[in-house]
Amino acid sequence: MSLVTEFNDYRTKMNEVILSKDNLVIKRLWNLDTNTYAEGALDVKTKELLGLVASMVLRCDDCIKYHLGKSHELGITTEQMYEVFAVANIVGGTIVIPHTRRAAEYWEELNANGQ
């Protein structure tokens, strides 16, 4: 199973489990997250790239995969993505390098599989 398929399937499955518990705080938090990335004064692409840099600096691999997938859907180019990786590494320091490796691997798979 590809990295992308495995991640998306697991994320979908567990989101369904979590949301089925009908916790109001979790629902509100997830709704706020969704609305944060909607079109506003900043366009959706910019918001996704900001989310990606923050996720890389915070070293959240699941978050990184999510934002990479959304960025791919939005047509971000590989050249643009590597500039984002550069910003994340400058801001976060060398501790971000392992996350950049995994992000590059995931980005390659997104591009190879046209997902």
C-alpha positions in Angstrom: 0.0 0.0 0.0 1.3 3.4 -0.8 2.3 5.9 1.8 -0.5 8.3 0.6 -3.2 5.6 0.5 -2.2 4.3 3.9 -2.2 7.7 5.5 -5.5 8.8 4.0 -7.3 5.5 4.8 -6.1 5.6 8.4 -7.0 9.3 8.8 -10.5 8.8 7.4 -11.1 5.7 9.6 -10.0 7.4 12.8 -11.7 10.7 12.1 -15.0 8.7 11.7 -14.3 6.9 15.1 -13.6 10.2 16.9 -16.5 12.1 15.4 -18.9 9.2 16.1 -18.4 10.0 19.9 -20.2 13.3 19.3 -17.9 15.4 21.5 -18.9 19.0 21.1 -15.5 20.4 21.9 -13.7 18.2 19.4 -16.4 19.0 16.7 -16.0 22.8 17.4 -12.2 22.5 17.3 -12.2 20.6 14.0 -14.7 23.1 12.5 -12.5 26.0 13.5 -9.5 24.2 11.9 -11.5 23.7 8.7 -12.7 27.3 8.6 -9.1 28.7 9.3 -8.0 27.3 5.9 -10.9 28.7 3.9 -10.5 31.6 1.4 -10.2 34.9 3.2 -7.8 37.8 3.1 -5.2 35.2 2.3 -5.8 32.7 -0.5 -6.2 29.0 0.3 -2.8 28.0 -1.2 -1.0 30.5 1.0 -2.8 29.2 4.1 -1.9 25.6 3.3 1.8 26.5 2.9 1.7 28.4 6.2 0.2 25.4 7.8 2.9 23.2 6.3 5.7 25.3 7.5 4.2 25.4 11.0 3.7 21.7 11.0 7.3 21.1 9.9 8.6 23.4 12.6 6.4 21.7 15.2 7.5 18.3 13.8 4.1 16.9 13.3 4.5 14.2 10.6 0.7 13.6 10.2 0.1 17.3 9.9 2.9 17.6 7.3 1.4 14.8 5.2 -2.1 16.4 5.4 -0.8 19.8 4.2 1.4 18.2 1.5 -1.7 16.4 0.2 -3.8 19.6 0.2 -0.9 21.5 -1.4 -0.6 18.9 -4.1 -4.4 19.1 -4.8 -4.0 22.9 -5.1 -1.3 22.7 -7.7 1.7 23.7 -5.7 4.8 22.9 -7.8 7.8 21.0 -6.7 9.9 24.1 -7.0 7.5 26.0 -4.7 7.4 23.1 -2.3 11.2 23.1 -1.9 11.1 26.8 -1.1 8.6 26.0 1.6 10.9 23.2 2.9 13.8 25.8 3.0 11.7 28.3 5.0 10.7 25.5 7.5 14.4 24.5 7.9 15.6 28.0 8.4 12.8 28.8 11.0 13.0 25.4 12.7 16.7 24.6 12.5 18.4 21.3 11.7 16.0 19.3 13.9 13.5 19.8 11.0 15.8 17.9 8.5 14.4 14.4 9.3 10.9 15.7 8.8 12.0 17.3 5.5 13.2 13.9 4.4 9.9 12.3 5.1 8.0 15.2 3.6 10.1 14.9 0.4 9.4 11.2 0.3 5.7 11.8 0.6 5.7 14.6 -2.0 7.5 12.3 -4.4 4.8 9.7 -3.9 2.1 12.2 -4.4 3.6 13.3 -7.7 4.4 9.7 -8.9 0.9 8.4 -8.2 -0.9 11.5 -9.4 -2.8 11.5 -6.2 
